[in-house]
Structures are given as structure tokens and as C-alpha cells.
Amino acid sequence: MMGRLHYFDFVTSDTHFNHPVMIEKEQARSHFETVHEMNEAMIEQWNKHVKKKDVVLHLGDLGFINHYRSPNELRAILKRLKGYKYLIPGNHDTREVLQVAREAGFTILSPLEIVKLQRKELHFCHYPIEVGRSPKRFSIHGHIHSSTSTHWNQINVGVESPDSKEFGKPFSREDILELMYERMHPVS
């Protein structure tokens, strides 16, 4: 069953828990010696900022399962994360990952959710999408890791986003509002 999102306190994307290739592939993760160390850093950031009753939206590429990384291992990680957790699946979120996420307390959402915030439409999706040139619509996304979004009204909320103040820190609703304001009122 799919959930429906109307509100959020935090949003993040592309944690890729348990995925060893991310340490080799992403500069922001290259200082980690092990997958366990990378996982622990992201769990620590999440739980440092998110309170028990906060609503957290994850925009996909949650974690990794294969013959070396078991579903139980991922489930144990996800159960440690605070908050009411929602997931918009990403391109690496297999059926097995989605099942583990459900078992760990995530509500699975549709690939696109729209939430209104201060008379703006926030289009939440794993991928950056074009939402027109209106200052009333923003694409909040992941997928592109440490790359910058193409359009001014796209905000990358991945754990390695160039807009992030700290690796792994989820973006708060206030962070999103601040980034939207900066994009609508660029300093010359």
C-alpha cells in the first residue's frame, strides 16, 4: 500500500547504506575506511538532528542488499533511524530493499509527491525534474549525488549535495525554505 505525504520536517536522499562502491565513487565518502564507518556516520547525523516524532522523507537509494550484505543487516540499520520515515523509491531500491524498509517502519510513497509549503509547490522525486520556470514550484530531489542541480528551482538533498552543510545531515524544512529564498533572490 502506498502512503501519501502532506508534511515533512526533514528530507534526504542517496544514503546507499551498506554499499561499498560509494566509498570509492563519491569524494564526500572517500575518507571512510569501511562501509560500517560510513553507515555509522550517516546514522549519527540523522539521529543528531531528527527527533522521535519528526517526519523524514527519504528520496530513494536507501540501501544495498546482495550476497555479502544481508537484508537483516540493512533492517537493523534502518530500525535505528529516528522519526516517522517515508520513502520515495530510487533507481537502486529493489523490491527486497523496499520490503526491508517497510519492515523497518518506512511508509513507501509514489515516485512523485507534491507538498505545499508557504504557497509553493514542492515536487519530491528521486530524480531532478523540470517543473517549469515558476518561482512557485521547486523540484526537491536526489540521484545526482555531489553534482549541482541544473535549474535554479531544483534542490539536491542527497547526503553529498553541494548544498549540504555537513555530509549525511538531512535537510530540515527550514534549510529547504532558506535555499528556495536564496534561489529566488540571488545576490548579484
N, C-alpha and C positions, 0 to 999 in steps of 0.2 A: 504494500500500500504506500502510495506517495503522500508526503506531507505537504503543507502549504506554509510559506513563511510570510509573516506580516511585520516582523520586528527583528532587530538584531542589536547586540551590544558589541560584538567583535566579529571580524571576518578574517580569514586566512586562506591559503591555498598552497598546494605543492609541497606538503611536508615529506612525502615519499619515505615515511617511516620504514626502516629495515632495508632500504635499497642501497647496497654498497656502491653502485656505479655513480651515485650522486656525489660522493666524496671526490671521485676522480673528475667528474664532469663539471661541477659547479665551483667556481673560485671561492664563493662565500662559505663553502663547506670543506675546502681543501685542508684546513688546519686540523680537522678531526682525524685522529689516528684510527678510530674504529667506528663501525655503524652504531654500536652501543653508545659511544660517546656523543655521536650526532643525535641519536634519538633522545638521550637524556637532556641535552641542551635545549631541544625543542619542547620537551615536556616541561622543563623548568620554566622556560619563557611563558608558555601557555598558562601554567598554574600560578605563576607570579602575578599575572595580570587579570586572569579570568576568575571570577568568584563563582561559588557553587550554583547560584541562581541566574547567572548571566546566560544569554542566548548567543551561541557561537555558530557562525556559518562557515563551513569549510567548502571551498570551491573546487575540490577534486584533487586527484592524485594523492590520495590519503596515505597509502602504504603499499607494501610489497610482500607477496607470498610466492614462494617457489619451494623446490625440494630441500633447500637449505634454510629457508625462513618459514616457519610453520604458522598456520592460522592461529594457534594458541599464543604464539609469541606476539603477533600483531594485536590480538584481542586483549592481552594483558597490558600492552602499551595504551591502547585506546580507552580502556577502563580507568586508567589513571588520570585522564584529562577531565578537568572540571567543567561544569556548565551543562546547559541543555544544548546538545550538539545536533546540528543539521548538516547534511552532505548533499551537495550538487555533484554528481559523479563527473570525474575527469576521464581522459582517454586511457589512463592506466588503471582505472578502478574496475577490476574484473568482477564477475558475478561472485566469486569467492570472497574478494575484498569487501564487496557490498554486504554480503551475508555476515561476515565478521563484524563490520561496522554496526549493523542492526543489533547483533548480539551484544555489542559493547555500548549500546544505548543511543546510537545515532538514528535520527529520522532521515530517510532518504527522500530527497526532493526531485522535482523535474529538472531537466537540463537548463531551464531559464526560469528565474523567479524575479518578479518586479516588486520592489518595496518603495513606497512613497516616504520621503523624508524632507521636511521643510519645503514643501511644494516642488520637489524634484523627484524624478523617477530614477531609481537605481536599478539597473538591469544586471542582475547577478548571474554569471555564467562562467564555466571553466575557461572558455576561450574569450579573447577580446572580440567584441562585436561592434559593428558600426551602428550607432543609434541616432545618426543624423547630426546636424550642427547646432541643435537647440541647446542653450545653456540649462535647459530643464531636464535633460537626460544624460545619464552617465552609465558607462559600461564598467562594472566592477568585476575584475577577472583575475585569473592566474595564468597558467600554461606557459608563459614566456620566461619564467624564472628570473634571471638577473637582467633581462632586456627591458628597455624603456618602451612603454606603450606608444603606438603610432599616432594616435589622435589625442588632442588636448582633453577630451571628455572620456578618456579611458584611464582607469586607475588599476595598476597591477598590485595585487595584495599578496603575492606569493612570499614565502618566507625569505627569499633572497632579493626581493624587489628593491630597485634603486630608491624607492620612496620610503623604505623601512628605516627606522632609526636604529634598530638592533636586529641581528639575524634571529629569525624564529618568533619574534614578537608579533602576536596577532594585532591587526589594525582595529582600533576602537572606533565606535561610531563618531566620536569627536575627531579622530585622525582623518576619517573619510570626509567629514564636513570641512575640515581645515584644508585638505588637498583640493576639494571641489572649489572652495573660495579662491585659493591660490591660482587654480587653472582659469577661473572666470575673471580674475583680476590680476593678470600678470604684471610684475614690476618691470618697467621699461629700463 
